[in-house]
Amino acid sequence: MARPDNKITIGRTTLAILHGEDDLSTWTEEELERGQRRDRNGRWSGKRPTVVARALYDELIRRKLSAASDHLRENTYEAVQALTDIAKDTNAENRDRLKAIEMILNRTMGKEPIRLDVNVKAKWEEALESAIVTTDQLGEAIVAFATESDDDGEGRFR
């Protein structure tokens, strides 16, 4: 628990991790999940850490994602076979067969691309665009100005 002066104390193990002195690859997954190592007798001793180093968390996530990736790779064939069995099963509900077919097609041929036309402009872009005058518009303005009559004969126009 945090002290009243908002300071925390970290243990030697966490400090070693922060300094890169502890090799997290030697930790078990259970140790990574608890944020602490077992003692020499294989038991948990001392209180659990209040704060764990980011490197410890990153190592745990790396291992979990690696294990999940391995599991998916090992079971891909069975998953595809199950989808194929459902798609071919004439006794299955049509919606289930269609869903299996859709999943197979999406993974082999790719999903149909979704096209979005998003045209959002910031107010400064709109202001800048409205201030830009083309050469045609500029030419028309010059011609209109040059053909205007002089109302009072002294060079002042309406």
Residue, then its C-alpha position, 0 to 999 in steps of 0.5 A: m500500500a502506498r505511504p502517506d507521502n505517495k512514495i512506494t518501495i520496490g523490492r530487490t527483484t523488481l529493481a534488478i528487473l528495472h536495471g536489466e540484471d534479472d533474466l526473465s526468460t528463466w522465470t516460470e509463467e506462474e512466477l510472471e503472473r504473480g510478479q515474484r519468484r519462488d524461494r529456494n524451497g519452491r514456496w511463495s514467501g514474502k508479500r506480493p509486489t505492489v508494483v511490477a516492472r513493465a518488462l515482467y508484464d511484457e515477458l508474460i504477454r509475449r509468452k501467452l501470445s506465442a503459446a496462443s499462436d502455436h496452438l492456432r497453428e497446430n489446430t488450423y487443419e482441424a478447424v478448416q476440416a470442421l468448417t468443411d464438414i459443416a458446409k457439406d452437411t446436408n442435415a445442418e441448418n442452412r444458415d450454419r452451412l452458409k456461415a461455414i461457406e462464408m468463413i471458408l471463402n473469406r479466408t481463401m478468397g478474401k473479404e470484399p473490400i468495404r469502400l468508404d468515401v470520407n471527405v471531412k475537412a477542417k474549418w481552416e481548409e474550408a476557409l482556405e479553399s473558399a479564398i482561392v480564386t481561379t484565373d478564370q474567376l480573376g479574369e472575370a472580376i478584372v473585366a467587370f471592374a474595367t467595364e464599370s462606369d465612373d459614376d461621378g466622373e472622378g474615378r469613384f465607382r459604385 
